[in-house]
Amino acid sequence: MESKKARRAWAGASIAVVMAVAAASGANGTAQAGSPAGARWLTTSTQKPAPGVQVRTMTRQDPTAAPSWTVTVQAPAAGRLTGAATWSEVGSKSWADTTARRLTTSGFRPRVAPVRWPGYTDTPNGVMGLRVRVGSYATRAAARSAAGSIAAAGFHTAVVWTGYDADQPADGEVVHVAVVDPRAFAGSVQATHDGKVTQRETTSSVAAKLRSLVGINGGFFVTADSDGVQGTQSGLGAYGGRLESLSAGARAALVLQDGGRHDRVADITTTVTARAGRATYQVQGVNRLPGTVRDCGRPGASPSDLPWQDVTCHEPNDLVLLTPEFGAALPTGPGTQVVIDAAGRVVSVGARGGSVPAHGAVLQGIGAAGNWLTAHARAGHPIRITQDIRDTTGRRIPLGPHDSVVSAAPTLVRGGRISIDAATEGVVDPADLSFGYTWANVRQPRTMAGIDARGRLLLVTVDGRRKGGSEGFTLAEGAAFMRSLGAVQALNLDGGGSTAMAVNGRLVNTPSDVTGERAVGDTIQVVPSRQH
C-alpha cells in the first residue's frame, strides 16, 4: 500500500509550470495556446443553439511542421506496480548510448534525442530520458519494413508518427469549443448515464434522446470484463443527486450544481459507511464488481491504494453497494449479499446474485466484509448507509436533485494558472517511464471541461490520431489551450476513442476509433429548459 507522500517523493521536488501561453483572449476570442508563428487558430464556424450557448469549431495548420514516420527503438522496463516486463519509449543515457552503438554496428543510423518533462506541478524538471530512433519515412509501410529489419537485428521496435511528439509542432488541429453562460442560458447542464450505469451508449445517441443542445463524453469507465462490469465508472459519478460510483483517490471532478448554475472543478474524495446497530463497515465501491477496482485509489486496494490510470487493483475484503441504477444482473461468487428495502431494512441475507429491487439496494461483501454482513445483518432490522463527499480542503459537497458530478484526471488549470498534478492523480509515474508516457505526453484526442472567470462552462474536444488533419493535444497542450480560452479551473475528461461532441443531437467531431463513435459510460449534456 502506498501513500501520497511516497508518490511525491518519487516525483521529486515540485516545479513551477513553464508552459508558455499567449495572453488569454476570453472564450469569444481567438485562442493562441502556445502556437508558433504561422500556426494561428482560426474559427471556421459558429453555432448558437440557444441564448447563452455558443459552439465554435477552430482549426490550426502549421506550415512549418514536417512530420514523418519513423522507427522508435524501445527500452526494456519493468512495471513498478507489478514488476511485469514491459517496454518504454524513453530510457536512460547508458541504455541510449549502448543501443546507439549496437544499431550502428548493425548497419543502422540511429539518432538519440532527449525528452523533457512537461511542466507538471509534481514531477521532476529537466530531461525525462532519451529516445532512440532510426530513419524518416514518407509512408507507414516503409517504416514498418525498416522496423522489421531492425527487429531482426535484435531490437524491440515501434512505428510512430512524429507529429504526435510533444517536442515537434503538430501540422493540424481541429477543436470544438462549447461555451455555456448560466446567466443567459435557461436550461440545465447535467451528467447522465442514461438510466443505467452498466449501459454504454454513444454521446450523440444520448444527446438525441434528451434533445440536448450540446453533449460531450464524460469520465473514465470500464471497457473489459476482466476489469469489472463494462460501462460502470472507474471514478466518481453522481447523477440527479444520486452517488452512483466512488472516487478513485482524490482525483479531479467537474461538479455541476443546480443544473449547471454553479459549477466548479475540485479534487474530490468519497466516503460511504454501512451501519448496523453500533457496528460499522466502510463501503469501498458503489455499482461495481466486488474485489475489482479499476483505476485503483481505494483504501485496502492492492497493489496500490492511490489512483493509477488504466490499472486494475483488487480488494480481498470489499463491501460494495449496488443501487437500482446498476441495471444488470448482480455479480455472483463467494461472499454474502444483503437486500435492503426502500425503508433501509434488511429483506434477506444470503448468496450473491439476482437483481437490485426497484426501490431498494443491495450490499455485497467478500472476505472480511462478507463476514461482517453475516454477523450484523438481520432480516427486519435496519442497515443505514451514509455518504460523505468532500473536496481536499475538507469542504463538504451536498448533492441535491439537480446536481451531478463527473470525474476523470488530471486537473489542468487551478486558480487561473496551469497546474497539472499528473503524478498525484496517477496518470504518470516518474519512477516508471513505461507508465503513462503515451497516455499523457503524446498527442491524443482529448475531452476537457473548465470554468472561466465569468462563471461560464467550457466544454472542449480536440480530434486526434488524424495525420494531416488533427493530431490532438498532450496534457500540457490541453492545459495551455484551456487557459487560453480564459479558464480559471479545468480538468481532463476521458479521451482517445471516447472523445465526442454532439450539437443538436448530431456528432460534430471526428472520433478516432476506426469503427466510428464509441459507446461510453456517461456524458455531459446541455439540455434546454423544457427538460429541466
N, C-alpha and C positions, 0 to 999 in steps of 0.2 A: 504494500500500500504506500502511495506517495503523498507528499504534502506539497502545497503550493509554494512553500518556502524552498523546498528542494528543487522544484522546477525552475524557480527563479535563479537558484544557484547555478544550475546547469546553463541557464540562458546567459549568465554573465551580467555585468552592470547594465542598467537601463541607459538608453541613449536618447538624445533629442531627435525628433523627426527631421530629416534633411531633405525630404522630397520637395522640390521647388514647385510652387503653384502660382500661377498668374493671379492677379487680383480678382477677387470674386466679383462677378458681374450681376449676380442675382439670378433667380430661376427664370426670368424672362429675357435675359441677355444671351450673349454667345459665349459659351464656356471656353476657356483657354487652359485646359488642365495639363500644364506642363508640356505643351506641344511645341515641337521645334518650329523654326521658321519655315513657312511653306506648308504647314500642316494645320491650317486653321479649321475649327469646327464650323460647319455650315448647317443652318436649319433648312431642311428640304421640304418639310410640310408641317402644318399646324392644324390641329383639330380642337374644337371646343364642344365636347359632348353635352355640357350643361354649364350654367353660370357657376363660376368658381372651380371649374375643371378644365385643364388645358393639357393637351398631349402634343409633344413635338418630336419629330424624327430628325436626328442630327447625324451628319456624316463627316468623316475626315479622311482625306487622302494625302499621303506624304510622298511627293515626287523624289525625295532623296533616299527613300527606303529601297534596298536591293536584296530582299530575302531570297534564299535558295534552299534546296535540300542538302543535307549533309549527314555524315555518319558520326554519331557520338559513341565513343568507347567508354563503357560504364565501369565504375569501380566496384569491387566486391564489398559487401557490407553485411552487417547483422542487425536485425531489428532490435532496438534496445528493450522493448517491452517483452518480446517473446524469445529473442535470441535466434530466430529463424534466419537462414541465409537469404540475402536479397541483393539488389544492385542499386547503385546510386549514380545520379547524373554528374556529381562532382566528387572529388576525392582530395586526399592530402597532397602536399607538394612532393613528398617522397614517392607516392604512388604515381603521380603525374609524370615525374621525371623518369622513373623506371619504365612506365608504359610507353612514353615517347621514344625512349631508346630502343625498346623492343619492336615498336612499329617501324622505326627507321631501319633497323636490322632486317626486318621482314620485307623491306622494299616500299613502304608507305611513307607519305609525307605528313606527319601529324602537326597540328597546331595546338598549343596549350595557352589557355586564357584564364585569368582569374574571374571568379564570380563573387560579387559583393553582396553582403546582406542588404536587403531593403531597409527603409527607415522604420522598422518595427520598434515599439517602445520597450520591448522586453527580450531582445536578442542582442548578441554582440554586434559591435560595429566593425567595419572593415571587410576583409576578404573572408568569405564563407568557405571556399575551397577552389580547386582548379578543375577545369573542364578540358577534356582531350577530344579533339575531333579530327576527321580526315575528309578532305575533299569538299567541293561545292558543285552541285549538280542541278541541271535545269528541270529534271523530272524525278518523281519518286522512284520510278522503275530503275533509272540509272543509279540512284543512291542505294536501292535495295541490292542491285548487282554488286556494287562495291562493298556493301556491308557483308554480303555472303563471302567475298574473298577475304575480308578482314577477319570474319568469324572463323573461317577455315584455318587461319594462321594462329588461332588460339585465343581470340579476344571476344568479349561479350559486347555486342553492338546494339544500337537503336538508331533507326532512321528518323530524323527530326526536320522540321521546318524552322529555319532561323527567324522567321517573322514572329514566332511565339516567344523569342528571347526577350527578357526584360531590358537587356543592355543594347538592343537594336530597335530602331523605330519600326512601328507597325506600318505596313503600307496602306491599310484601310481599316476603318472602324464604322459601325452603324449602331447608334444608340437611340433608344426611345425613352423620353422623359415625360412622366405624368406629374402634374402639379395640382394638388387639391387644397383649396383655400377654405378652411372651415367657417370663415366669416361670410363667405359668399355662396357656399355650396349647401343646398337644402337637404341633401340625402345623408347617407351614413357610409362609413368605411368599416368593414368588418372582415375578420378572418373566418374562414369556413372550411370544414372538411366534408361538406355536403351531406351531413347527417350520419355518416359512418366513418369512424377513424380508420377502419380497415379497408375502406373503399378508395381505390385510386381512380382519379378522373383527370382529364386534361383541363388546363386552366381555361381554355376557350369554351369548353362544354359547360363548365360550371358558370362561367360568365353569361353564356347564352341562356342557361336555365334560370339564373337570377335576374336576367335582363340588366346586368350591370353596365356601367359606363366604361369602366376600366377594371381589368383584373390582371394580377401577376401571380406567379407561383410563390409559395411560402417557404417553410422551413425544411430541414433535413428529415428524411423518412426512410423506413426500412424497405429495401427492394429485393431481398432474397430470403427464402425460408430459413436458411442457416443462421440468419441474423435476427430472427424474431418473426413477428406476424407482419406480412407485407402491408404497406400503406400506413402503419402506425408511425407516429412521430418519434424521432430519436432525440428529442429535446422537449422543452416546454411548449405546450399548446393549450390554449383556452379559447373557447368559442361560446358566444352567447352567455358569458358569465360562468361557464362550467369548465373546471380544470379537467382536461382530458389526457394530459401527458405531463410527466415531471421533468424538471430541468436536468441537464447534463452539467453538473457543477454550477458555476456562476457564469454562464455564457450570456452573450448579448441577446436582447429581446426587444421587439417592437411592441409597445403597449398602446393599444387603440382603445381609449376610454370614451364612454358616452358616444358611441358610434363614430369615433374619429374626431370628436370636438376637442379632445385634449390628448395629444399623442406625445410619446417620448421614447427614447432608446435608453435602456439601462441593462446592466448585468444583474441577472435575477436568479435567486435560489428558491426552491420549494421544499416545504416540509409537510408531510401528511402523517397523521398518527391515528392508530386504531386503539380505542379504549373499551375494555370490557370490565366493568366494575372498577377496581383500583389498578388493574393490570393494563399496561400499555405496550404497544409494539409499533415501531416505525415502519410505515409503508414506504417501500423503495421504488415502486412503479405504479403507474396508472395506465391501464389499457395496453399492456404488453405481455410478452411471454415470460412467465416466472423463470428466473435464473439467467436470462439473456438480456444484456443491456447494451444496445447499440450506441456507440459513441461514448460509452463508459460514463464516468462522472457521478456515480452514486456511492455513498458510504458502504464499505464492505465489498465493493466490486473488485474483481481480480482480472488482470494483473495491475489495475490502477483504479483508484477512486477519483482521479482527475479526468476531465474531458479529453478524449482523443478522437480526432476526426476519422470516421470510417473504420474504427476498430470496434470489435465486439468483445465486451467483457462479460464476466459471469459472476453470479451471486449464489453461493450454495445455500444460504439462509435468506430467503427472499419472500416478502409479503407484497402482493400485487392486488390493487383494487381494479375491478372491471365494472364499467358503467353500461347502461343501455346503448350508448353511442358506440360501443365496441362493434356491434353489428355483425358478429360472426360467431361460429361455434366456439365454445370456450376451450382453452387448452386442456389437454388431458395429461396424465402421467402421475408419478409418485407425488404425494403431498396431501393436503387437506383443503377442502372447499367449504366455505360458509356462504349461504344465500341469505340476503338481508332484504326485508320488505321496505316499502316507502316510509314507514314509521321508524326505520332503523333497528327493527327487532329481527333476531335470528329466526329464519324459517327452517333451515336444515343445516346439518353438519355431515359431510361425507366425502366421497371421492370426487375428483375434479372432472368436469365435463358438463355438457348441456348448454344452456344459454342464459343470458342475463335477463331477469324479469323486467318487463317494460317499465315498471315504476319502482324498481329496487336496485340492488347492486350485489356484487359477488366479491368475496375475498378469497384469494388462492395463496396458500403458503407452502413452501418447500423447506426441508431441513428444519432448523430451529423455529422458523416462522410457522411451519405446519404443526409442529408440536405445540406452539403457543395457542394456535386456534383450537386444537383438540382439547387443550387443558382449560381454556377460558370461554369458548363459545358454547352457549346453552340455548336450545330452542325456546323461543318465547322471551328471551332476555335481550336487552339492547346491546349493540356494539356501536359506539359513537365514533364517527370519522371526522377529524378536524384537519383543516388545511391552513398553511401559513405561507404567504408569498411575499418575499421581501427583495428589495434591491440591496446592493452591497454597502449602502450607508446605513442599513437597518430599517429603512422606511418600509412600512407595510403597504402592500398593494391590494386593496379590496377589489373584488370582481362583482360588478353589477350585471344586469341582464343585457346591457348594450356594450359590454366590454369584451375585448378579445386580446389574445397575446400570441405572437408568432416568434419563435426563437431560432437562431442559427449561430453563425460565428464567422469572423470575429467582429468586434467593434472597429469601425473605420474612422469616425470623427467623434470627438468628445470636446465639449466646451468651445466649439468653434475652431479647434485645431485637429490636424490629422493625428490620430492616436490609435495605432493598430496593435492590440495586445495578442499577437499571433501565437506566442508560446503558451501564455497563460490560458488561452481558450482552446489550446490543443490542436492547432492546425499546422504547426511546425514544431520541430524538436531540434534545438541547437546541438544536442549531443548525439543526434542520429540524422545525418543529412539525407538518408534514403527516405525519411518520413516527411511528407508534405511538400517536397520541393516542387513537383509538378502541379500539385493542387493549388499552392499559394503563390509561387514565384514565376510561374509560366502563364502566358496569356490564355485565358479561358472565357467562355461565355459566363456572364455573371448577372445576378439579380441583386439589387441593392435598394435600401429604403433609408430615408432620412427626414429630418425636420429642419426648416430654415428659421432664421431669426424672427420671421413674421408668423411663425406657427404653422406654416404650410407644410403639408406632407409631400415628400418627393418619392416617387416610385420609378425606378430606373432599371432598364435591361440593356445589356450590350451583347450583340451577337458575337460568336466566336467560332474558331475552327473552320473558318471560311477563307482560305488562302486567296488573296487578291480582292476579297470582299469585305470581311470583317474578322479580325483575328482575336478580339477580346481584350480583357484587361488582366493584369496581375492584381493582387490585392492592393498593392501600393498605388497602382494607376487608378483603380476603382475609388480608393480613398481620395486621391487628388481630384478626380472628376466630381465626386460628391461635394467636396469642399468648394470647387469652382462654381457649383450651382448655388452656393450660399448656405449649404448645410452646416448647422452647428452641432447636430447629432446625426450619426449614420451607422448602419451595420450592413454586413454582407449576409444575404439570404442564400438559399440553395441556388446552385448554378449548373454549369455544364449542360447536359441534355435536358435538364429540368427548366432552364430559363425560358420564360414565355411571357408575353404581354398580349392581352386581348382588349380591343376597343370596340364598344357596342357589340360585344359577343363575337368579334372576328379577330383571329390571330393576326397581329401586325408585324411581329418579328419573324426571323427565320431560325427555328430551333436547329441544334447541331446534330441530333440523332438522325441517322440515315432513314429511319422508319417514320420520321415526322415528329409531331408534338408528343411529348412524353406525358403519360398519366402520372400525377403527383399526389402527395399525401394531403396537403392543404393549400389554400390560396388566400390572397387578399383581394377583396372585391370592393369597388366603389359603386354603391347601389343608390339609385335615385330615390326620392322621398317616398314614393308610393310603396316601397318595400320596407321602410323604416318601422 
